[in-house]
Amino acid sequence: MLLLLKSLTTLHNMENQQLFNLIITVCGVLAGWMLKIIWEAIQDLKDEIRDLGREVHADFVRREDFSDAVKRIEVMCGKIFDKLDSKVDK
């Protein structure tokens, strides 16, 4: 009888260990899957940022170029206003 009790206790402990191993395995698989999803999302974001950087350089004017253009426009406007002032004085 004592031997039967010991074998049942051992069987019960083994079942608990197997259940624990199964739970740890399932948790590990789920955590790995979530990390894979997060890693892929980060890689997609990096690709989008890289593409956006290319688009910005292609579509927008640099600040220095814009400043030069505005200065030329200001000079031209100044010449036009000077001509208009000289016409009004006559």
C-alpha positions in Angstrom: 0.0 0.0 0.0 2.8 2.4 0.9 4.5 1.6 -2.4 1.2 2.4 -4.2 1.0 5.8 -2.4 4.6 6.6 -3.3 4.0 5.8 -7.0 0.8 7.9 -7.0 2.7 10.8 -5.5 5.5 10.4 -8.0 2.9 10.3 -10.8 1.2 13.4 -9.5 4.5 15.2 -9.2 5.4 14.2 -12.7 2.1 15.4 -14.0 2.7 18.8 -12.3 6.1 19.0 -13.9 4.8 18.2 -17.3 2.0 20.7 -16.9 4.6 23.3 -15.8 6.8 22.5 -18.8 3.8 22.8 -21.1 2.8 26.2 -19.7 6.4 27.4 -20.0 6.7 26.2 -23.6 3.4 27.8 -24.6 4.4 31.1 -22.9 7.8 30.9 -24.6 6.2 30.4 -28.0 3.8 33.2 -27.5 6.5 35.6 -26.3 8.7 34.6 -29.3 5.8 35.2 -31.7 5.1 38.6 -30.2 8.8 39.6 -30.4 8.8 38.5 -34.0 5.8 40.7 -34.8 7.4 43.7 -32.9 10.7 43.2 -34.7 9.0 43.1 -38.1 7.0 46.3 -37.3 10.2 48.1 -36.3 11.9 47.0 -39.5 8.9 48.3 -41.5 9.0 51.6 -39.7 12.8 51.9 -40.5 12.0 51.2 -44.1 9.3 53.9 -44.2 11.5 56.4 -42.5 14.3 55.7 -45.0 11.8 56.2 -47.9 10.4 59.3 -46.4 13.9 60.7 -46.1 14.4 60.1 -49.9 11.1 61.8 -50.6 11.9 64.8 -48.6 15.2 65.3 -50.5 13.4 64.9 -53.8 10.2 67.0 -53.1 11.2 69.9 -50.9 13.6 72.8 -51.4 16.5 73.2 -49.1 16.5 76.2 -46.8 19.6 77.8 -48.4 18.1 77.5 -51.9 14.8 79.0 -50.7 16.7 81.9 -48.9 18.6 82.7 -52.1 15.4 82.7 -54.2 13.7 85.0 -51.7 16.6 87.4 -51.7 16.6 87.6 -55.5 12.8 88.2 -55.4 13.3 91.0 -52.8 16.0 92.6 -55.0 13.7 92.5 -58.1 10.8 93.9 -56.1 13.0 96.7 -54.8 14.0 97.6 -58.4 10.3 97.5 -59.5 9.3 99.8 -56.6 12.2 102.2 -57.4 11.0 102.4 -61.1 7.5 103.0 -60.0 8.6 105.7 -57.6 10.6 107.4 -60.4 7.5 107.2 -62.7 5.3 108.8 -60.0 7.7 111.6 -59.5 7.6 112.6 -63.2 
